[in-house]
Amino acid sequence: MKKVRITVLRKEFYPEYADEYLTEGQSVGPCPLLEVGDEFIFEGSAKMPEGFCPWAWIDIYRSVSAMSSGSSNKPWTKKDGQTIVCCTDGVRPVVFCVEAFGENDESVE
């Protein structure tokens, strides 16, 4: 099994949807748990990395697990062992880069 680096690439916020659908409207703002550039390391056994959002973990775990097991998204991605995923919060989604490293490759941890 490879380790997997999860990096926050982007945080979105759709105030028009917040106003229309959420009880607190725009005051909820973008995701308060994660920041662009945050990195987390998954080391196996389905354990969520410390400090990661539990809701986002549920959303992206399948991709994390697949990358850890050596999955490939070629030819859709430029780099083998890497994928881009996001949480399913439709008002304030967070976009992640999920990339496997270690176990017989030369990636830096």
C-alpha positions in Angstrom: 0.0 0.0 0.0 1.1 3.5 -0.8 0.7 6.5 1.3 -1.6 9.2 -0.1 -1.1 13.0 0.1 -4.4 15.0 0.2 -3.9 18.7 -0.6 -6.6 21.3 -0.5 -6.4 23.0 -3.9 -9.4 25.3 -3.7 -12.4 26.4 -1.6 -15.5 27.6 -3.3 -18.5 29.4 -1.9 -21.8 30.1 -3.7 -23.6 32.9 -1.8 -26.6 32.9 -4.0 -27.2 29.2 -3.1 -26.5 29.9 0.6 -29.2 32.7 0.6 -31.7 30.5 -1.2 -31.2 27.2 0.6 -29.5 27.6 4.0 -31.2 28.9 7.1 -28.2 31.1 7.9 -27.7 32.3 4.3 -24.4 33.8 3.3 -23.2 34.1 6.9 -22.1 30.4 6.8 -19.2 31.5 4.4 -16.8 29.1 2.8 -15.6 25.9 4.6 -14.3 26.8 8.0 -12.4 23.6 8.6 -9.9 23.5 5.7 -7.6 26.1 4.0 -6.0 26.1 0.6 -2.6 24.5 0.8 -3.5 22.2 3.8 -1.9 18.8 3.4 -2.9 15.5 5.0 -1.3 12.1 4.8 -3.3 8.9 4.6 -1.3 5.9 5.8 -3.9 3.2 5.4 -6.4 1.3 7.5 -9.3 3.6 6.6 -8.2 6.0 9.3 -9.1 9.6 8.6 -6.0 11.9 8.8 -5.9 14.1 11.9 -7.7 17.4 11.4 -9.5 16.4 8.2 -13.2 17.2 7.7 -15.3 14.1 8.5 -17.9 15.0 5.9 -15.2 15.5 3.2 -13.6 12.2 4.3 -16.8 10.3 3.6 -16.9 11.9 0.1 -13.3 11.3 -1.0 -12.4 8.1 0.9 -13.1 5.9 -2.2 -10.6 7.8 -4.3 -8.0 7.9 -1.5 -8.3 4.2 -1.0 -8.0 3.5 -4.7 -4.8 5.6 -5.0 -3.4 3.8 -2.0 -4.0 0.5 -3.7 -2.2 1.6 -6.9 -5.2 2.7 -9.0 -4.5 4.7 -12.1 -6.6 7.4 -13.7 -4.6 7.4 -16.9 -5.3 8.6 -19.6 -7.5 11.2 -17.9 -4.8 12.6 -15.6 -1.3 13.8 -16.6 0.3 12.1 -13.6 -0.2 8.5 -12.7 -1.4 7.8 -9.2 -3.1 11.2 -8.9 -6.7 12.5 -9.1 -8.7 15.6 -8.4 -11.8 15.2 -6.2 -14.1 17.4 -4.1 -16.5 17.1 -1.2 -20.2 17.1 -2.0 -21.1 20.3 -0.2 -23.0 22.1 -3.0 -22.8 25.5 -1.4 -19.2 25.5 -0.2 -17.3 22.7 -1.9 -13.6 22.0 -1.3 -11.4 20.6 -4.1 -8.6 18.2 -3.3 -5.6 16.8 -5.1 -5.2 13.1 -4.1 -1.8 11.6 -4.9 -0.1 8.3 -4.0 3.6 8.2 -3.1 6.1 5.9 -1.5 6.5 2.1 -1.8 8.9 1.7 -4.6 8.7 5.2 -6.1 11.0 8.2 -5.7 8.4 10.7 -4.5 9.4 13.0 -1.7 7.3 12.7 1.5 
